[in-house]
Amino acid sequence: MSRSGGFELLEPITGLGLRLWGSDLSTLFAQAARALTTLLTDADQIQPVEERLITIRAKDVDGLMVSWLNEIIFLFESEGFLVEAVGIHEIDQWHLRVAVLGEQYDPDRHHIEHYVKSASYAGLRVEQTPGGWEAMVHLAT
C-alpha cells in the first residue's frame, strides 16, 4: 500500500435499510409506506382523519419506489403529515396514483423515532420474483 496517496471506498455508517415484499406491486408499495411510517413514529398512534391524493410517474419501478418514499418524507417535512394508511388506485412499473390517509403530527402523541432525510438509489433493488415483488431500499437519516 502506497503512503503517498490513495483512497478506500467505505460503506455508509448512517442510514437505515428496508427489506420489503408483497404479492403484487400494490402490496409492496403499501408495505413501503407502512415501513417508513413505522420508522418515523408509532404508526398505531396515527388516526386516518385527513386524505391526500398523490400521483407519481417515473422512468422505472426503482424510480417509482424512491419517489414514493420521498413523497411520504416530503409530506411529513413540509406539512407535518403522517401517513397511516394507503389506498392504491392505480399502479404499474412507471405510475402510481394513491390516496394516503393520516393526520397532522402532534408532539404529545407522536414521538419521532428516526428522522429520515430521503430514500436513496444507493443499493436500491426492486424486482419481481416467483412469489411476487421484493425490494431493498436505503434511507438516509
KEKELO-347372 format. One record per residue: x, y, z of N, C-alpha, C, O in turn; residue number from 1; residue in one letter. Coordinates in pm, whole numbers. Layout:
BEGIN
[[X,Y,Z],[X,Y,Z],[X,Y,Z],[X,Y,Z],NUM,"A"]
...
This chain:
BEGIN
[[84,-117,0],[0,0,0],[88,123,0],[178,137,84],1,"M"]
[[63,212,-94],[141,334,-106],[94,437,-4],[-27,456,13],2,"S"]
[[186,503,64],[152,607,162],[150,746,99],[116,844,166],3,"R"]
[[185,756,-28],[187,887,-91],[48,937,-126],[29,1056,-149],4,"S"]
[[-48,850,-131],[-185,889,-161],[-270,768,-192],[-219,659,-216],5,"G"]
[[-398,788,-191],[-490,679,-222],[-625,704,-160],[-649,808,-99],6,"G"]
[[-712,608,-175],[-844,619,-113],[-903,480,-97],[-856,384,-157],7,"F"]
[[-1005,473,-16],[-1077,348,9],[-1225,381,15],[-1265,476,82],8,"E"]
[[-1305,306,-54],[-1450,325,-50],[-1506,249,69],[-1477,131,88],9,"L"]
[[-1586,317,149],[-1643,258,269],[-1794,254,260],[-1856,339,195],10,"L"]
[[-1854,157,326],[-1999,152,339],[-2042,268,427],[-1972,303,522],11,"E"]
[[-2158,329,399],[-2204,438,485],[-2233,387,625],[-2280,275,643],12,"P"]
[[-2205,469,725],[-2229,428,862],[-2359,486,917],[-2399,455,1029],13,"I"]
[[-2425,570,838],[-2553,623,880],[-2660,574,786],[-2632,530,674],14,"T"]
[[-2781,581,831],[-2893,541,747],[-2955,413,794],[-2905,345,884],15,"G"]
[[-3065,381,732],[-3141,262,764],[-3175,191,634],[-3183,253,529],16,"L"]
[[-3195,63,643],[-3234,-14,526],[-3368,-81,547],[-3404,-117,659],17,"G"]
[[-3441,-97,439],[-3568,-168,442],[-3564,-285,345],[-3517,-271,232],18,"L"]
[[-3611,-398,389],[-3637,-511,300],[-3787,-526,297],[-3851,-543,401],19,"R"]
[[-3844,-519,178],[-3989,-519,160],[-4030,-634,70],[-3953,-677,-16],20,"L"]
[[-4151,-684,89],[-4204,-784,-3],[-4355,-776,-6],[-4420,-731,89],21,"W"]
[[-4411,-820,-119],[-4554,-821,-137],[-4592,-911,-252],[-4511,-938,-341],22,"G"]
[[-4715,-958,-250],[-4761,-1049,-355],[-4776,-979,-489],[-4773,-1043,-594],23,"S"]
[[-4793,-845,-485],[-4805,-766,-607],[-4748,-627,-580],[-4708,-596,-468],24,"D"]
[[-4743,-542,-684],[-4685,-409,-667],[-4764,-325,-567],[-4704,-251,-489],25,"L"]
[[-4895,-335,-567],[-4976,-259,-472],[-4938,-293,-328],[-4919,-203,-246],26,"S"]
[[-4927,-419,-300],[-4890,-462,-165],[-4749,-417,-130],[-4725,-371,-18],27,"T"]
[[-4655,-428,-224],[-4518,-385,-200],[-4512,-237,-165],[-4445,-198,-69],28,"L"]
[[-4581,-153,-241],[-4577,-9,-218],[-4653,28,-90],[-4614,123,-22],29,"F"]
[[-4758,-43,-57],[-4828,-20,70],[-4737,-56,187],[-4735,14,288],30,"A"]
[[-4664,-166,174],[-4571,-206,280],[-4457,-105,294],[-4410,-80,405],31,"Q"]
[[-4413,-47,184],[-4308,55,190],[-4355,175,272],[-4280,227,354],32,"A"]
[[-4478,218,249],[-4533,331,326],[-4544,295,473],[-4508,375,559],33,"A"]
[[-4592,176,501],[-4607,132,641],[-4471,123,710],[-4457,165,825],34,"R"]
[[-4372,70,641],[-4239,57,700],[-4179,194,730],[-4123,215,838],35,"A"]
[[-4191,287,637],[-4137,421,658],[-4207,490,775],[-4141,551,859],36,"L"]
[[-4339,481,781],[-4413,542,890],[-4372,481,1024],[-4360,552,1124],37,"T"]
[[-4351,350,1026],[-4310,282,1149],[-4171,329,1194],[-4144,335,1314],38,"T"]
[[-4085,361,1099],[-3955,417,1136],[-3968,557,1195],[-3894,594,1286],39,"L"]
[[-4062,635,1142],[-4081,772,1189],[-4140,776,1330],[-4091,849,1416],40,"L"]
[[-4246,698,1353],[-4318,705,1480],[-4398,577,1500],[-4394,488,1416],41,"T"]
[[-4470,568,1610],[-4558,454,1635],[-4680,469,1544],[-4768,551,1570],42,"D"]
[[-4684,390,1439],[-4790,402,1338],[-4929,378,1398],[-5028,428,1345],43,"A"]
[[-4937,302,1506],[-5067,275,1567],[-5127,399,1634],[-5245,400,1668],44,"D"]
[[-5047,503,1654],[-5095,627,1715],[-5147,728,1613],[-5195,836,1651],45,"Q"]
[[-5139,694,1485],[-5183,787,1379],[-5328,755,1343],[-5364,640,1321],46,"I"]
[[-5409,858,1338],[-5551,844,1303],[-5572,881,1156],[-5511,977,1108],47,"Q"]
[[-5656,808,1083],[-5683,839,941],[-5790,947,926],[-5902,918,882],48,"P"]
[[-5756,1071,962],[-5856,1178,961],[-5846,1272,842],[-5939,1349,817],49,"V"]
[[-5735,1268,770],[-5719,1353,651],[-5673,1266,535],[-5613,1160,554],50,"E"]
[[-5702,1312,414],[-5664,1239,294],[-5585,1329,200],[-5616,1448,187],51,"E"]
[[-5485,1273,136],[-5410,1341,31],[-5409,1248,-90],[-5393,1127,-76],52,"R"]
[[-5426,1305,-209],[-5416,1227,-333],[-5280,1255,-396],[-5239,1370,-409],53,"L"]
[[-5213,1149,-434],[-5077,1160,-487],[-5070,1084,-619],[-5121,973,-632],54,"I"]
[[-5006,1147,-717],[-4975,1081,-844],[-4826,1094,-868],[-4769,1203,-859],55,"T"]
[[-4762,983,-899],[-4618,981,-924],[-4594,908,-1055],[-4655,805,-1082],56,"I"]
[[-4504,962,-1135],[-4458,897,-1257],[-4306,886,-1250],[-4239,975,-1197],57,"R"]
[[-4254,777,-1302],[-4110,756,-1302],[-4071,676,-1425],[-4156,618,-1492],58,"A"]
[[-3941,673,-1454],[-3895,602,-1574],[-3890,451,-1555],[-3886,376,-1652],59,"K"]
[[-3891,407,-1427],[-3890,263,-1399],[-3940,240,-1257],[-3964,334,-1182],60,"D"]
[[-3954,114,-1220],[-4009,79,-1090],[-3916,121,-976],[-3963,153,-867],61,"V"]
[[-3784,121,-999],[-3690,169,-898],[-3715,317,-867],[-3724,357,-751],62,"D"]
[[-3726,396,-972],[-3753,538,-955],[-3888,563,-890],[-3904,657,-812],63,"G"]
[[-3985,478,-921],[-4118,491,-861],[-4110,469,-710],[-4173,542,-633],64,"L"]
[[-4034,368,-666],[-4020,340,-524],[-3951,455,-451],[-3997,498,-345],65,"M"]
[[-3841,505,-506],[-3769,616,-443],[-3859,740,-437],[-3865,806,-334],66,"V"]
[[-3927,771,-546],[-4015,887,-548],[-4130,872,-449],[-4169,969,-383],67,"S"]
[[-4184,754,-437],[-4294,726,-344],[-4250,750,-199],[-4317,821,-125],68,"W"]
[[-4139,693,-161],[-4091,712,-24],[-4053,857,1],[-4080,911,109],69,"L"]
[[-3991,921,-96],[-3955,1062,-80],[-4077,1152,-71],[-4073,1256,-4],70,"N"]
[[-4185,1115,-136],[-4310,1191,-125],[-4366,1182,17],[-4413,1282,71],71,"E"]
[[-4361,1065,77],[-4409,1048,214],[-4322,1130,310],[-4373,1194,402],72,"I"]
[[-4191,1128,288],[-4099,1209,370],[-4130,1357,351],[-4133,1432,449],73,"I"]
[[-4153,1398,226],[-4185,1538,198],[-4314,1582,268],[-4320,1691,323],74,"F"]
[[-4417,1498,266],[-4542,1531,335],[-4518,1556,483],[-4575,1649,541],75,"L"]
[[-4433,1475,544],[-4404,1495,686],[-4320,1621,708],[-4350,1702,795],76,"F"]
[[-4216,1636,629],[-4126,1751,647],[-4192,1884,614],[-4166,1983,683],77,"E"]
[[-4275,1889,512],[-4333,2017,468],[-4466,2050,536],[-4495,2166,561],78,"S"]
[[-4546,1947,565],[-4680,1971,619],[-4701,1911,757],[-4804,1936,820],79,"E"]
[[-4604,1833,805],[-4624,1764,931],[-4728,1654,921],[-4790,1617,1021],80,"G"]
[[-4746,1600,800],[-4849,1498,775],[-4789,1359,790],[-4692,1325,723],81,"F"]
[[-4848,1278,877],[-4806,1139,898],[-4904,1045,829],[-5026,1058,846],82,"L"]
[[-4852,952,752],[-4935,858,676],[-4968,737,763],[-4880,673,820],83,"V"]
[[-5098,708,772],[-5143,592,849],[-5181,475,757],[-5155,359,790],84,"E"]
[[-5241,506,643],[-5288,402,552],[-5283,454,409],[-5284,575,385],85,"A"]
[[-5277,361,315],[-5277,399,174],[-5384,319,100],[-5411,203,132],86,"V"]
[[-5443,383,2],[-5536,317,-89],[-5487,338,-230],[-5502,446,-287],87,"G"]
[[-5428,235,-285],[-5369,247,-418],[-5478,229,-523],[-5544,125,-531],88,"I"]
[[-5496,335,-604],[-5598,334,-708],[-5545,275,-838],[-5615,199,-905],89,"H"]
[[-5422,311,-874],[-5359,260,-996],[-5210,244,-970],[-5148,325,-902],90,"E"]
[[-5154,137,-1026],[-5010,120,-1017],[-4962,30,-1130],[-5025,-71,-1163],91,"I"]
[[-4850,67,-1188],[-4772,-19,-1276],[-4627,19,-1252],[-4598,90,-1155],92,"D"]
[[-4536,-25,-1335],[-4394,-3,-1308],[-4350,141,-1333],[-4234,175,-1306],93,"Q"]
[[-4438,227,-1385],[-4400,364,-1418],[-4491,469,-1355],[-4463,589,-1365],94,"W"]
[[-4599,427,-1290],[-4704,520,-1249],[-4771,471,-1121],[-4795,352,-1102],95,"H"]
[[-4800,566,-1033],[-4870,535,-908],[-4970,646,-880],[-4935,764,-880],96,"L"]
[[-5095,607,-856],[-5197,702,-812],[-5255,644,-684],[-5308,533,-683],97,"R"]
[[-5245,722,-576],[-5277,668,-444],[-5341,774,-356],[-5311,893,-368],98,"V"]
[[-5429,731,-268],[-5482,816,-161],[-5412,775,-32],[-5410,657,4],99,"A"]
[[-5355,873,37],[-5293,845,167],[-5381,906,275],[-5429,1018,263],100,"V"]
[[-5401,830,381],[-5480,874,495],[-5387,890,614],[-5295,812,634],101,"L"]
[[-5414,993,693],[-5331,1015,810],[-5375,1139,883],[-5490,1180,876],102,"G"]
[[-5280,1199,955],[-5311,1319,1031],[-5187,1403,1053],[-5075,1361,1023],103,"E"]
[[-5209,1522,1105],[-5100,1613,1136],[-5022,1562,1257],[-5079,1506,1350],104,"Q"]
[[-4893,1583,1253],[-4805,1548,1363],[-4847,1622,1490],[-4867,1743,1488],105,"Y"]
[[-4860,1548,1598],[-4893,1602,1729],[-4783,1558,1826],[-4777,1440,1860],106,"D"]
[[-4697,1650,1870],[-4584,1610,1954],[-4626,1543,2086],[-4546,1473,2147],107,"P"]
[[-4749,1565,2129],[-4796,1499,2251],[-4830,1351,2228],[-4829,1272,2322],108,"D"]
[[-4859,1315,2103],[-4896,1176,2074],[-4797,1103,1983],[-4792,980,1986],109,"R"]
[[-4721,1176,1905],[-4633,1114,1805],[-4487,1140,1841],[-4432,1247,1810],110,"H"]
[[-4425,1045,1905],[-4282,1055,1935],[-4203,1014,1810],[-4221,904,1758],111,"H"]
[[-4116,1101,1762],[-4038,1070,1642],[-3921,979,1680],[-3836,1015,1762],112,"I"]
[[-3919,862,1619],[-3815,762,1646],[-3689,788,1564],[-3577,783,1615],113,"E"]
[[-3709,815,1434],[-3597,838,1342],[-3635,954,1251],[-3747,961,1200],114,"H"]
[[-3542,1044,1230],[-3561,1149,1130],[-3501,1096,999],[-3381,1070,991],115,"Y"]
[[-3584,1081,900],[-3542,1026,771],[-3534,1142,671],[-3631,1215,652],116,"V"]
[[-3417,1156,607],[-3397,1265,512],[-3449,1230,373],[-3515,1311,308],117,"K"]
[[-3418,1107,328],[-3457,1070,193],[-3437,921,169],[-3363,854,240],118,"S"]
[[-3507,873,66],[-3480,740,13],[-3371,756,-92],[-3363,860,-158],119,"A"]
[[-3289,656,-108],[-3172,666,-194],[-3172,557,-302],[-3230,449,-285],120,"S"]
[[-3107,589,-412],[-3085,488,-516],[-2970,394,-480],[-2956,288,-541],121,"Y"]
[[-2888,432,-382],[-2774,350,-342],[-2824,216,-288],[-2901,212,-192],122,"A"]
[[-2781,109,-349],[-2820,-25,-305],[-2966,-60,-333],[-3014,-162,-285],123,"G"]
[[-3035,22,-408],[-3177,1,-436],[-3197,-121,-525],[-3124,-143,-622],124,"L"]
[[-3298,-199,-490],[-3335,-313,-572],[-3485,-333,-559],[-3536,-352,-449],125,"R"]
[[-3556,-329,-671],[-3698,-361,-675],[-3714,-462,-788],[-3682,-433,-903],126,"V"]
[[-3763,-582,-753],[-3770,-684,-858],[-3887,-779,-835],[-3932,-805,-723],127,"E"]
[[-3934,-829,-949],[-4038,-930,-945],[-3973,-1065,-922],[-3870,-1097,-982],128,"Q"]
[[-4033,-1144,-834],[-3982,-1277,-800],[-4094,-1379,-828],[-4207,-1340,-855],129,"T"]
[[-4062,-1508,-821],[-4169,-1606,-841],[-4284,-1592,-740],[-4398,-1628,-770],130,"P"]
[[-4254,-1538,-621],[-4358,-1522,-519],[-4425,-1386,-515],[-4513,-1364,-433],131,"G"]
[[-4384,-1294,-604],[-4442,-1160,-605],[-4338,-1054,-634],[-4272,-1059,-738],132,"G"]
[[-4323,-958,-542],[-4227,-849,-558],[-4146,-832,-430],[-4197,-852,-320],133,"W"]
[[-4019,-795,-445],[-3931,-768,-332],[-3853,-640,-359],[-3828,-603,-474],134,"E"]
[[-3815,-572,-252],[-3735,-451,-265],[-3639,-438,-148],[-3666,-484,-37],135,"A"]
[[-3526,-376,-175],[-3428,-334,-75],[-3408,-185,-99],[-3378,-143,-210],136,"M"]
[[-3427,-105,8],[-3418,41,-4],[-3333,94,111],[-3347,51,225],137,"V"]
[[-3245,187,79],[-3163,256,180],[-3223,393,207],[-3259,465,113],138,"H"]
[[-3235,429,333],[-3287,559,374],[-3178,638,443],[-3114,589,537],139,"L"]
[[-3156,760,398],[-3059,847,464],[-3124,909,586],[-3237,957,580],140,"A"]
[[-3051,906,698],[-3104,964,822],[-3015,1078,868],[-3043,1140,971],141,"T"]
